Amino acid sequence: MKIEYDSERDLLYIWFTEVSKKSAETVTVKPGVFADFDREGKLIGIEVIDATEAVGKKIEFTLSEKYAA
């Protein structure tokens, strides 16, 4: 796992695979939170926009069965 933060754009990205893995689909989980999946439907990472607002808050979501391992 790798965590990246871009302070200029206030974006937080959490990688669950190698950083070079490309996203085939992005799903809006909730406003400002996006999940990226590879071609096999496995979760690659999660992006949080306006991350400084989200830090310290609980971000909770459930993915549909389509993305279950």
Secondary structure, DSSP 8 states (H G I E B T S, - for coil): -EEEEETTTTEEEEESS-TT---SEEEEEETTEEEEE-TTS-EEEEEEESHHHHTTS-------GGG--
